[in-house]
Amino acid sequence: MTKPVLSVEALSALSARNGTYVLSDVSLTLQPGEVRGLVGESGAGKSTIAKAVLGILPSTIRIAGGWIRFEGDDLLTARPSVLRNLLGRDITLIPQDPQTALNPARRIGAQLTDGLRLKLGMNAASARARAFQLMDEVQIRDPARVFDSFPHQLSGGMRQRILIAQAFAPNPKLVIADEPTTALDVTVQKEILRLVRRMQEAHGTAVIFVTHDLGVVAKICDSVTLLYSGHVIEQGATADLIERPRHAYTRALIAAGPRYDRPGQGLQPVPERVFADLRKEIGQRETADV
């Protein structure tokens, strides 16, 4: 059996402010080349898992138990020097907001080549050539102009393409995409999703895709973990979860999505009874863990 790229095992995290769990007994595995969606509403714990993997949890959250293993090595107990070597080379990030993720005072070319020179030891000429290759991969027209541009001179979709190029530049083993289409319009979102999937397939990279949209999960993810209030509610292959959901909350979320094949049908909000049952279930889980 193939060794997982990433294993999250019984991971729990507490808020330092009030002692409440923001993650509770979360477990998932990610195989090489797999795209795993982390989906849920705001506050479900999606980005907290991603930040825990990256080692960038805020000081207001502390790990209370569990493991995060990257190729078998526990990231939670790894030395800072080991993490520095992994991050930006074997594990990379596509940030959420292309407007703020790029340094506004530096040209795109410098931002593309810096990581290549630092993490891969390339000289200036090799890094420049690789940057142009990456811009071609993410389908940027007029790469010479973009290379010499500042971020504010590019559109939001173009900036997001640069961030995707940065993430895949070192041929990482794991890319974490933290809601990379949130700040983009619908047409550009579709293009970016296709691009992420194409880059993932070309590089054979495993991807964690953080999103609140089950529609996005259906388009890009091989598997999915559905979260609510820091708990895993359901997970498995995307097709199975979408077509044969087991949990009432999953079924309600799917029913709440817009259906373009049924014009005129109104949106169906998640019934309050589903939330009531879900809160009761989570309360029982937490009581059992005490």
Buried (B, 14 or more C-beta within 10 A) or exposed (E): EEEBBBBBBEBBBBBEEEEEBBBBBBBBBBBBBBBBBBBBEEEBBBBBBBBBBBBEBEEEBEBBBBBBBBBEEEBBEBEEEEBEEBBBBBBBBBBBBBEEBBEEEEBBBBBBBBBBBEBBEBEEEBBBEBBBEBBEBBEBEEBEEBBEBBBEEBEBBBBBBBBBBBBBBBEBBBBBBBBBBBBBEEEBBBBBBEBBBBBBEEBEBBBBBBBBBBEBBBBBBBBBBBBBBBBBBBBBEBEBBBEEBEBBBBBBBBBBBEEEEEEEEEEEEBEEEBEEBBEEBBEEEBEEEE
